Structure formats: C-alpha cells, structure tokens
Amino acid sequence: MPEAVCCPKCWTWDELGKRTSCKRCGTPLILADGRTATEAAGQGSATPLTPAFAGNAPALPMVRITRAGVDWVDIARFFTIGYGLLVMAGLIALSLFIPSVKVPVTDPNTGLTTIQIVSLGPAWAIVGIFVLAFFLLFAWLTKFLIARIIFLGIDGLWIIAALSRLGTGGDSGGLLPLAQLIIDLAYGAVLIMSFVSPRPGSRS
C-alpha cells in the first residue's frame, strides 16, 4: 500500500509518488510521521524529524475524493472518436454498395476495348485503416491546448461550408449539410467549453 503524504498548507492528503511538493501550492509534502517526501525518498526508514506533526495532521480519508466537474477535454476526445466511427460506418456502407468497378481496357496492339472488373476491397481496407489512424491521432492531440485551438478553427470552416451548402439547397434537400452543421456546432461548443472550464482532478 503506497504511503500517504500531506500538504501542511492545503491540508490535503495524496499518495507518495514522484512529486515532492504540493501540485496546488508548491509546499513540500510531509509524511504522517513528520518527514518530508524528499527526506523519505533519500533516507528510507530514517528516524522521523518531527513526529509531533502526525498528531496535528488531518485525518487520512479512507475513500478517494473526486473533485466535481465535467472534463470537456475528454468529451471532445470521445466526440472525435465518435465522429471517426461514423465515417468508418459510411466507408463500410460504401464498400458494400460499391464492392467493385468496371474499368475499360484498350489493347494497344488490336485496338479492342474490354471491360475488366476491379475489386475495391483492398482499397476500402487501406482507406479504413488510414481514417481510423487519423481520428485516433486527432483524439490524442485533443489533450493539447494548441491542438484544440487549431481544431476549433477547422471546425469553424466546416460550419461556414455547411451553412453555404444549406443556402444553395443542395445535398439531398439539405439533410446532409444540416446534420453536418449540427455535429460541427456541437463539437465547437465542446471545444469552447474545454477552454473556459478547468479540468476536474482527484485526490486521495
């Protein structure tokens, strides 16, 4: 069972890990027996320096306390993965409707043209793998602020394009651009919330 350390300023407990100072205020962390985390790491089972601290320390909670809040970065990441799954579903549907194509081939010697059937199975598989890797990369990059700013800019361009298509009345009576617009607006809202709302954390 990992040892617990306490911040004497914030009076919050945490597990002893790589950090030797409080991530909230920067105060050196102290064990229940009075040693600092740095001393504990260097001395092992050395004699405590200030054992009286143990009696003044806050009670060690028996359960994990989670700070309330919505993690909009994770929501944006799941949104990206979900959108990728929608694109994959569309590719699968296309592969079922268009499994092959007929290609005219002309023999240069005889001048005769024949029709050859080319299977698109390998091409659909390659495109599917590329699309999956693309969206997984985007989902991983979502944790970085600069990446979310870039994604928001791209999303804004898609919103403008969807509005433009709605204005012309094309694409299946406007249903496809309308669905695209709703998705883009929702994704943009999630990205904006990830900027203004701090990520929730947890402590032991």
N, C-alpha and C positions, 0 to 999 in steps of 0.2 A: 504494500500500500504506500503510495507516494506521500512524502512529508508535506505538511501544510505550512505556509508562510503567511505573515500578516504585515500589512502596511500600517505603521504606527500613526500615520496621519489620516488616512482614509478609514482605518479600522475595518478593512475588508480582508477576508481570507482567500487564498489561492493555492494551487498546487505548486510545489517546488519544481521548477523546470529550468530552462536556460536563462530566464531573466533573473537578475539580482536586484532590480529596482521596480517600483510600482509603475505599471503601464499607464496609470491615471495621473499621478502627480510626480513620479520620478524619485520618490523617497526610497531609500534602501529597505528591502524586505527583511523581516525578522522572523525567526522561528519561534515556536511557543516557549522554548527554553531560554530565549534571550539572545541567541547567536544571530548574526546577520547571515543572509544567504551566501555572501561571499566567504565568510569565515567557515560556514558549514561545508562549502564545497572544497575549501583548502585544508581544513583540519579534520574532516571526517567526524569522529566521535570525541572531539576535544571537549574540555570542561566548559560548560556554559559561562559566559561572562556576566550576564545579568539575569539570573534565574528568577528574580522577583517580577520580571516582565510577564511571566506566564500567568501569574495571578491577576494581572491587570488587563490581559488580552481579552478581546471579545470572544464569546463562546463560539466554538467551531461548529458551523452548521452541518447537519447530518445529510442534507439533501442539496442538490445543485439548484442554485437560484438563477433564473434566466431573466435578463432584462427584457421587458416587454417592448414590442415594436415590430414593424414589418420590414423585412430585408428586401428592399426593392431591387438590389443588385441581383439577388438570387431569382427574383421574379423575372427580371429582364433576361437572365440566363435561361430559365425554363421557357420563356417566351420564344427565345431564339431557337432552342431545340425543338419546340412545338412547331414553329414555322418550317423548320427543316424537315420534320416528319410529314407535314402537309405537302411539301414539294416532292418528297420521296413517294408519297401516295400518288401524286399526279404522274410521276415518272412510271410507276408500276402500271397505272391505268393506260398510259400511252403505249407501254411495251406490250400490253395485252391487245390493244386495238390495232397497233401497227407493229406486228412481230417481224415483218419483212417488207422489202420494197422490190419493185421490178425495175431493173436497170437495162436500157437498150445498149447493146454492144455491137459495134460495126467491125467486121473483119476487114482489115486494110487490103488484103490480097484479093478477096472476092467481091467486096463491097456489100456483102449481105449483112443485114442487121438482125440480130437475135435478141430475145428478151431473156435475161437471167434474173433469177430470184436471189436476193442477198438477204441473209438473216441479220436482223438488228440486235439479236440477243447479246452478243459481246459488247456492242456499242452502248446499249442501255445499262449493262452492268458497270462499265467504266464510268459512265456519266453518274450513275447512282453512288458509286464509291467516292467520286470527286465531290458531289453535292454533300454527302454525309460528312466528309472531312472538312469541307468548307464551313458548314454550320457549327460543327464541333469546335473548330478554331475560333469562330466568332463568339461562341458561348464562353470559351475560356478567356478570351480577350475582354469580355464584359466586365471583369473584376477591376480593370484599369480605367481610371477616370478619363484619360485622353482618348481611349478607345470608345468609351460611351459618348463622348462629345462628337467624335467622327461618325459614329453610328446614328446619332441624332440628326446630324447634317444630311446624311444619306437618306434617312427616313423622311426628312422634310422634302427632299427632292422627289421621293416616291409619292408623297402626299400631293405635291403640285401636279405630278404626272397623272395621278388618279383623278384629280379634280378636272384636269384638262380633258381626259377621256370621257368623264361624265358630261362635260359641257358639249362634246361633239355627239353624244348619244350612241357611240359605237360599242363594240364588245358585248354581244348578246343582250342588247337592250339596256345596257348599263349595269347589269347584275355583277359582272366580274369586277369592274372598277369600283363599284360600291363596296363589295366585300373587301377588296384590297385597301380601300380608303379606311374602312372600319379597323382593319388589322393594323394599318400604319399609324392611325390616330391612337389606338390603344398602346402600341409599342412606344410611340413618342411620349405618351403620358407616363408610362412606367420609367422611361429613361429620365424624364424630368424629375420624377419623384426620387430617383436614385441620387440626384444631385442635391436636393433640398432636405432629404430625410436621412439622418445618420443611421449607419448600420447598427442593429442591435447586437449586443455581446452577451457573454455569460461569464459567470464566475462561480468558483466552488466555495 
